[in-house]
Amino acid sequence: MRVVTGLIVFCTLLTAGFTFYPEWVRLSDMKSDLANEKSRLLTLQKKAKAKENEVHLLQTDREYLEMIARDKLDMMKSGETIFRLSPPSGRSRS
């Protein structure tokens, strides 16, 4: 009788395991996806805040607007000299 009861309990636990294991894996995957999406959201929120700050500066700060315009259009004021430094070419040191 004890063997039969043990076998019934074992089969019940085995059935429950097969039933809930796929859901447990799915829940784990969903938690991982949620963490990734939260990280992505935080990154996008930071970018949005930076863009909002830039728009605010462009709308309110004339010097900032002038600096950006001169940089993008390669313009300079009279008597001003602009130096553009580029990174060194891919020379290897021996």
C-alpha positions in Angstrom: 0.0 0.0 0.0 2.9 2.4 0.8 4.5 1.8 -2.6 1.2 2.6 -4.4 0.8 5.8 -2.4 4.4 6.8 -3.1 3.9 6.1 -6.8 0.7 8.2 -6.9 2.5 11.1 -5.1 5.4 10.8 -7.5 3.2 10.7 -10.6 1.2 13.7 -9.3 4.4 15.7 -8.7 5.8 14.7 -12.1 2.6 15.8 -13.8 2.6 19.1 -11.9 6.3 19.6 -12.9 5.6 19.0 -16.6 2.6 21.3 -16.4 4.3 24.3 -14.7 7.8 24.1 -16.0 7.0 25.7 -19.4 5.2 28.5 -17.6 8.1 29.0 -15.3 10.5 29.3 -18.2 8.1 31.7 -19.9 7.9 33.8 -16.8 11.7 33.9 -16.6 11.9 35.0 -20.2 9.3 37.7 -19.7 11.2 39.1 -16.6 14.3 39.2 -18.7 12.5 41.0 -21.5 11.0 43.5 -19.1 14.4 44.3 -17.7 15.8 44.9 -21.2 12.8 47.1 -22.1 13.2 49.1 -18.9 16.8 49.7 -19.7 15.9 50.7 -23.3 13.2 53.1 -21.9 15.7 54.7 -19.6 18.1 55.3 -22.4 15.4 56.8 -24.6 14.2 59.0 -21.8 17.8 60.3 -21.3 18.0 61.0 -25.1 14.7 62.8 -25.0 15.7 65.0 -22.1 18.9 65.9 -23.9 16.9 66.9 -27.0 14.5 68.9 -24.9 17.4 70.7 -23.3 18.9 71.4 -26.8 15.6 72.7 -28.1 15.3 75.0 -25.0 18.8 76.3 -25.6 18.1 76.9 -29.3 15.0 78.8 -28.5 16.3 80.9 -25.6 20.1 81.2 -25.9 21.3 83.3 -28.8 25.0 82.5 -28.2 24.3 78.8 -28.3 22.3 79.1 -31.5 25.1 81.1 -33.1 27.7 78.6 -32.0 25.7 75.7 -33.4 24.9 77.5 -36.7 28.6 78.5 -37.2 29.8 75.0 -36.5 27.3 73.3 -38.8 27.7 75.8 -41.7 31.5 76.2 -41.2 31.2 80.0 -40.8 33.3 82.3 -38.7 33.3 85.8 -37.4 35.6 88.4 -38.9 39.1 88.2 -37.3 38.3 84.7 -36.0 40.5 81.6 -36.8 39.0 78.1 -36.6 41.2 75.1 -36.0 39.7 71.7 -36.7 41.6 68.8 -35.3 41.0 65.4 -36.7 42.1 62.1 -35.1 45.4 60.7 -36.2 45.4 58.3 -39.1 45.7 54.6 -38.4 49.5 54.5 -38.2 50.9 51.7 -36.1 53.8 52.3 -33.9 56.7 49.8 -34.0 
